[in-house]
Amino acid sequence: MSRMLLVLLLCFLANAALARGLRAPAVPLITHDPYFSSWSMSDRLADDWPKHWTGAVTGMACMARIEGKAYRFMGTAPNTPATEQTGLEITPTRTIYQFSQDGIAISFTFMSPLLPNDLDVFARPVTYLIWEVKSTDGKQHDVQLYLDAGGEWAVNTSDQHVEWSRFRRSGMTVMTIASEDQPILKRRGDGVRIDWGAFYLAAPGATGDAMASDRACRDSFVSTGKLPDSDDMRMPRAASDDWPVLAAVYDLGKVGNEAVTRHAIVAYDEVYAIELLQRRLRPYWRRTGMNIGELLDVAEKDFIPLTSKCASFDKELTADLTKVGGEKYAQMCALAYRQCIAGCGFAADFDGTLLVFPKENTSNGCISTVDVIYPGSPLFILLSPEMMKAQLTPVMDYAKSARWKWPFAPHDLGQYPLANGQVYGGGERTEDNQMPIEETGNMILMTAAVAKIEGNADYAQKYWPLLTKWAEYLREKGLDPENQLCTDDFTGHLAHNANLSVKAILALGAYGMLCDMAGRDEDAKAYRQTARDMAAKWVQMADDGDHSRLAFDKPGTWSQKYNLVWDRILGMEVFPPEVARKEIAYYKTRLNQFGLPLDSRAALTKTDWLTWSATLAESQKDFEALISPTYDYFDQTPKRIPMTDLYQTDDLGSGWLNARPVVGGLFIKMLADPTMWRKWASR
């Protein structure tokens, strides 16, 4: 094949992939927090069971019975044919599947109304499952729909015992399943599921419901279109013991050209969400005393208006993402949106104040890790500065307490869901394996971003002595970092880290900006000048010809200088613009097939940092050139996991860290557009 034909073929394949949309490695279905999180990890919804991000099954089945013949379109059981899946669309708040079978078209939507301008709605642990059914052949067809969900939703392992019950609420049947033991906030760690609280399935408009074994419910529907006449009351029993499910049936009658719509509501009540310094915190939605029945009432009442609001939000946000970064960028952000949010727990302090706690999924399970908050922060700074402050506040309060005795910022608050004090590295005991410059710079930069978009330093003023102490630490230690870890701790300790130095310098400039906003004119002038003087030294120390070095003492090396992006976002002009231009030009020469490596030591990259580095580009062409290989990786990788942020740029089969809130970092391109940032944050 000639080179020209090869180029044309690659262009054709790329355009075809873009036309069909990004083939997500894992499709978000029900995504609210690190526990209430379910994904389809296959191309077709009927090819496998929905799964928690850890890979554990979150059993849920869906079928349609058309003219007496049953077809499945979610899950692999029972032994019935699968419907033809004809389409899949992923938007920020919705996942929409299309199916076609025997003259019937079915649209099946998972809608999580994560609308950032309405925190009451946003924090509800509620997803709507919506069916829209119509005839495609001009004939009327007799149609029934079936849905069930199993006990795996409420336990860590399927050998744990569960109990189930039902009640009526607002004219709808509500079924619930929960663990027998209810070890509230007893289980912590990384790859674990929740085993306290309860899972709920509400079925407004259902013509039948049952709580029995999966086999009894599914077989009955296949053969009769109905459910067993009586519930299975053998409980408590293991979730895997004859697999008890909550099941509902909707008899649509004769379906013609006019679409028939039905919906179900799934919800999870944790009772308590987080333990903060030995204090148990309620989920945010419970802060006013609302109970699960009342939550389901309001969820049902709001269904129709929320359907419209989600569609409008998705359309507008996607259009703006496309305008700023292109179609590929917009599709990756749509996939990242719910993942970022579902990596966080949303709790209320004793006074009802919102507190947000990210979890370090697929790493060590830490809670409120500062170098996880930092890469994920662009989504929250863009869409809800209140939620950004809600992540910073627990860290700030801990850092100013007597328990934290170091002059730099902490790494974490514990291990999810227990935020009872740092567990990483030396914890509260020693400075061993801490990230002093990393976390200190992160906290100052995020605080400055909040101040910039709010137009005042009110939040920073609450923690002024702490911020000042951190700024002094960076002024002393930041220019030429000692041998220490940075956020990319998987690469090990590194002395004289040039990118870490950039962070420290820009954090000093950001503190100067805060001083200016707080009316501390002399301090503002001094810190701005310090930052610019250090930047001038950095340019000389890091210079390696056509690029900058990985470490000041390592000629012939290079690394992504993703921290530079804050100079533009905060409008500080600390570094000469030529620094970023030279970096972008060099990055284009270092691209592998599936992305830009993090540095010269290996082919590894980080999805979040790569997007930050691409945002340094002044032209849209250069930005898209740097992110397109990453799009190709997600579109083609056989690794079926939620969006990874760590993979090999020369290996499609790689991918490790996943389901993490750090992918909120993809939204940084929007922050770099002042008009977009003001538009969205003002809401």
C-alpha positions, 0 to 999 in steps of 0.5 A: 500500500502506498503512503498516500493510500495509507494516510487516506485509509487512516483518515477514513477510519478516524472520521468513521470512529468520530461519526459513531462516537467514542467507543467507551472502554466502560459505559457509565450506567449508575454513577453517584459515589465510590460505592453506588457505581455501576458500569457496562464493560462491554460493547453491547449491554447484553454481552455481560452483567453491569459491574462495579468499577472494581469488576464485581457484578452489580446484578441487573437484568432487563428484558422485553417480551414482544408478541409473547417472545422474550428478548434480553437487552441488559445482562446475560441471563436468562437463556433468551436471545439478545435484542439488536443494539443499534446505538449508544450515546454518552452525554454528561448526565445520560447514557442512551442505548437504542435497540431494535427487535421484531418491529419494535424500537426501544430507547433505554436511558440511564439518567443521573441528574448531576446538575451542578447548579442545583446541589439538592438535586445533584447530591441525590443518590438517584438514577432514572431508568427510562424506556421509550418503546414504539413500533417501526413497521406500522403495526401494533405489537403486544409488549411487556418490559422486565427489570430486576436488581440483585443483592450484590448492590448492598454487599461487599461479597456475595456470601454476605446475607441480605434481607428484602422488603417493600412498601408503597409510596406516592402510588408506586411500589418501592422494593429494598434490599440490604445486608443483614449485619449493617456494619455502618462505616466499618469497612474501609479500603480500595477495592471494596463495595458498601455493605451497609445502608440499603438499595431501593428500586421504585417502579411507578406504573409497574403492573407487577412486582416480586421479590424472589430468586432471579431464576423464578422471576426471569423464567416467569416473565419469559413464559407468561409476561408476568412475575411469581404470585408470591414473594420468596420469604426465605431470608436472610440468606446469602446474596448468592444463595438462589440470587434474590432479586427485586423485580418489576414488570410493565405491561405496555399493551399494544404499542404502535407508532406513538412512543410509550414511556415508562421509568424506574428509579434506583437509589441508595441510602448510606445512612452515614456517608463519611467519618471525619475525625471520628465524627459520622457525617450524613449524606448531603441529601439527608442534612434537612432530616429527609428520609428515603421515602421523602427522597423517592417522593421528590425524585418521582415528582421531579422526573419530568422537569429533570428529564428536560433539564438534563437534556438541556444541560448536556446539549449546552455543555457538549456544544461549549466543550466542542467549541473550545476543544473539538469533537474528540475533546467533548466526547472524552469530557462527556465520558469523564463527567460522571466518573469524576463525580462518582469518585467522590462522597458528598456529605453534610457537616453538622451545620449542613455545610456541603463537604466533598471527599474524593476517593483514590480508587485503584490506588490505595483507597485514600480519602481527600488525597490532595494530589487527587483533588488537584487534577480533578479540580478543573471540573468543579472550579468550572461548574461549581466553585462551592463544590471545590471549596467543599473539597478544600475545607476538610483538608484546610481544617485538618492542616490547621489543627494541632494534629498536623505539625508540618509546615507543608500541606498534608497528603490525605485525610485517611482511607475512604470512608474514614477521614480520621487523619493521614495514612500515606507515607509517614502519616502524622509521625514523620516526614518520610515519603511525604509530598511537601512541595506537591501538596502545598503548591496544589492547595494554594493554586486551587484556593487562588482559582476559587478566589479568581472566579469568585472575584474575592479572597473571602475563602482564602481569608479564613485560612490566611495564617495557614496559606502564609505558612505554606507560601513561606515554605515554598519560598524557601524550598520550592525553586530546587526541590529536594529528593521527594515524591510528587503526585506521579509517585509511581515514578519514585523519588526525584531531586531537582524536579523541574515540573515540581519547581514550576508548581512551587513558583506558580503557587507563590505567584498565586499567593501574591495574587491572593494578597492583592485581592486581600488588600495586602499590597506590599506582600502582593508586590513582594511575592509576585516579584519573588515568583518572577525572579524564581521563574527567570532562574528556572528558565536557565536551570531547566534549559536543554536546548529546544526543551526543558529538562526533567530534572535540573541536573539531568541533561538530555531528559524532558518531561511534561510541564503540565503545571505551567497551565495555571500561569495562563488560567490565573493570568499571572504572567510569571513565566515568559510565554516562550517557555510554553511555546517551546514545550508544545513544539517539543511535545509534538516530536515526542508523541507515541501512537497513543499519546505523549509520554509523561517524561523521558523515562518511560512510555507511561502517560497520565490522561489528566496531565496530558490534557493539561499539557495540551492546553498550553498550546496556543492553537487549536490544531496543536491542542487537537494533535496532542489529545487525538492519540489519547482519544484513539487509545480509549476508542480502541483499547481492549482494557474494559475498565472505566477511563484510566488515567495511567497507561502506556502510550505504545500499548493498547492493552495497558491501563491501570489506575481507573474510575478515579475523579482525577479525570475531571482534569480534562475540563481544564481546557474550559478553564483556560477560556475566560469566557467559558469559565465565567459563564459556567461558574456563575451558575 
